[in-house]
Amino acid sequence: MGPVVDTSVLIDYFAGVKNAETNALDDLLEEGVAPATVPVIVQEFLQGFTSASDQAKARRYLAPFERLAAPTYETHELAAELHVDGRRSGDTIPTIDTLIVTMAREAHRPLLTRDRHQKVLAKIAGVALV
């Protein structure tokens, strides 16, 4: 079971940017470990492409990713609790970041991200980072 790969890593990877996170994604793919994604990450990633051909290429790129289930109402309730925990620690964290970390936690998956907010929340939520 591969980690949930955040949009921040997908954008860099697709653009050919080399960093620790894109190298980790390279390693996973070479090892045959299917990384995971969630609906909101797919949306964020695909909406960044304006041409139909680029969007089609991006969809093909995501094809080998394991698609985790869409969040439930309970997932959103848990995300709200995590958001409050994040605020208590002094961080104002975007709603989408809170949802992504919560979905990784519910799926018992580590998270591969470059996003600072998600890294803070992952620590609070006990989600491993790749």
Sequence and secondary structure as in RCSB ss.txt:
>XXXX:A:sequence
MGPVVDTSVLIDYFAGVKNAETNALDDLLEEGVAPATVPVIVQEFLQGFTSASDQAKARRYLAPFERLAAPTYET
HELAAELHVDGRRSGDTIPTIDTLIVTMAREAHRPLLTRDRHQKVLAKIAGVALV
>XXXX:A:secstr
   EE HHHHHHHHHT  SHHHHHHHHHHHHT   EE HHHHHHHHTT  SHHHHHHHHHHHTTSEE     HHH
HHHHHHHHHHHHHTT    HHHHHHHHHHHHTT  EE   HHHHHHHHHHT  B 
